[in-house]
């Protein structure tokens, strides 16, 4: 692989990373059209690199690339968020079963620390930091499973969750209420039990709570 090709890919990924951050932080809002020429000038890259970065973000479900209308940030719906929760539940159960099968005490300790971090984040910063820590817990679960594919999928789904929660939060601030701590504690206890049916039940309860809040909105 030539240095030129590596540089080209790194530029595309750099732009994609920065745009991803701006979208997830709401600096660029849902439905907003990306100024390809302006972004290219801002990053000192070609318009082609920006479009390639957009294709990466489209694969992640963050933007829509239309040959006629240009590139826009996805306008999301509650239905799409429910679909994401359905896939996340499958991924979480698969990761949890792997962790349970490994009998890895260090993985369980990492998850317990992740749960403590969630509670500390809610105490310190409320919804924004609490939500971030909550989502990080699910990425951590996939990471300690030892399956790199599950981890990569989990990271992408968490980014999509952040994007799709934005309009829900804007519609009604009641979603900012602190979720019960036992939802994640039950997940950790289920993994420690090494019982797949208990694991499935813990995640079913977790996502039932999440779906209820979204459908209420």
N, C-alpha and C positions, 0 to 999 in steps of 0.2 A: 504494500500500500504506500503510495507516494506521500511526501510531506504536504503537497498541495491538497490532496484529497482529505488528509487528516485535518488540515487547517479549515477546509470548507465545511467539513462535518462539525468541527468544534464551534465555528461561527454560528451555524444553524442551531446547534444545541444551546449555545449561549443566549441567542435571541429568544429561543423557545422558553428557556428557563426564566429569563427576566419578564417576558410577557405573561408567563404562567403566574408568576408572583404578583404582577400588577392586576391580573384578572381576579385572582383569589383574594386579594386585599381590597377589591372594589375600586381600585384606581381607574380601571376600565370596566364600565358597567354592562349588564346584560343588554343585548341588542345594539350596543355601540359598534360602529364600523371602525376597523383599524385603518389608519393612514399608512399604507405600505411605504410610500415615498418618504414620509416624515420619519417613520420608524427606521428605515434604511439609513437616512441621514443622521439620526440620533446615535445609532450604533456603529456608523461608519462601515456598513456592509452594502451589498447589492440588494436590489428589490427581490431578486431571485432567492437570496438567502432568507429574506423575511417570509416569502411565500412558502419555502420549504419548512421553515419553523412553524408556520401556520398549519401545514399538513400534519406535523407532529402533534400539535395541540388539538387538531380536529380528531385524530385517532384517540386522543384522551378524552374526548367529549366536551372540550372547553370552548371551541369555536366552530363556526360553520363557514366553509369555503364554497362560495358560489361564483362561477366564472363571470356572471353578469352583474351580480350585486356586490361582489367583493368579499371581504372577510369580516365577519361579525362575531361578537361574543354570543354564545348560546343564550337564548331566552328559555328558561327552564320552567317545568310544571311540577306540581305535586306528584302526578302520576309517574314522571321520570324518577323522582326521588324514591318513590316506593319500589320501583324496579331496581334501583341501585341497592336499596336495603335488602332486597331478595337475593341479589348476587353476593352482597357482602356477608349475609348470613351463611351461605354455602361455603364461602372462602374461610370464614372464621371457624366454622365447625371442622372443616378439613384440617386447618392449621392446629386447632385444639386437640383433635384426635392424634395427630402426629406428635405433639408435645407430650400428651399422656402416654403414648406408646414408647417414647424415649425414656420415660421415667427420670427426666432431667430435673434435679432439685434446683439447679442454678436458674433454669428457665422459669420455674415457679417463683423463685425469689425475685427475679426480674419483673415478672408480672405483678407480684405483690407491691413492689416498689412503684410500678406504673400506676397501680390503683391508688396508692398513697399520694402520688404526684397529682392525680386527678383531684382529689379532695383538697390538697394544698393549693392547687391552681384556682379552684372555685373560691376558697377562702381569701386568696390574695387578690384576684382580679375579676371574679364574677364570670359572666357568660363567655366572653371572648377567650380568656385563658383556660377556663374550664373545658370548653368545647375542644380547644386545641389539644389539651392533655388527653381528653377522652378519645379523640381520633388517633392520637399517637399510641395509645394503648393497643388499639386494634392492629396498627402497623407493627408494633412490637411483637404481638402474638404471632403474626405471620413470619416475622424475622426469626424468632426463637424456634419456630417449627423446623428450621433448617432447609426449607424448600424455597429456593430463590425465585421460582416462578410465582408461587403463592405470594411471596413478599412483593414482587413487582406489581402484580395485579392489585394487591391491597393498597399500595401507595397510590396507584391511579384511581381506584375507587374512592379513596379518602379525599383526593383532590376534587373529584366530581361531587362528593357529598358537600364539601365546603361551598362549592359554587351553587349547588341546588338549594342549600339552606338559606342563602341570602334573601331570596324573595319571600320565603316563609317567615323569616325573622322580621322582614319589613312589614309584612301583613299584620302581624300580631305579636307583640312583645312577650306574650305569655309563654312562648317557647323558650324564653330565656330563663325560665324557672329551673332550679337545680334538680337534676334527676336523682333518684334514690341511689345511695352508695351500694346497696346490696346487689344491684344488677351486675356489677363487675365482680364483686366478691363471690357471688354465686358461680360465675364463670370460672374463677380460679379454683374454687372448691370442687367444682365438677371435674376440672382437668386433673386435680389431685386424686380424685376418686377412681380415675382410669375407666370410668363407665361411660360408654358412648351415648347411651340413652339419656343419662344425666347431663352430659355435655350438650346434647341437642336441646333438651328442655331448658337449660340455662340460657342458651342463645335465642330460643323461641320466645322466652319471657322478655329478654333484652330488646329484641326487635319488635315485639308486640307493643312495648312501651313507646318505642320510636315511631312506629306507624300510627299509633293513636294520636300522638302530638301533631304529626303532619296532617292527618286526615281531619283533625279538629280545625287546623288552620284553613 
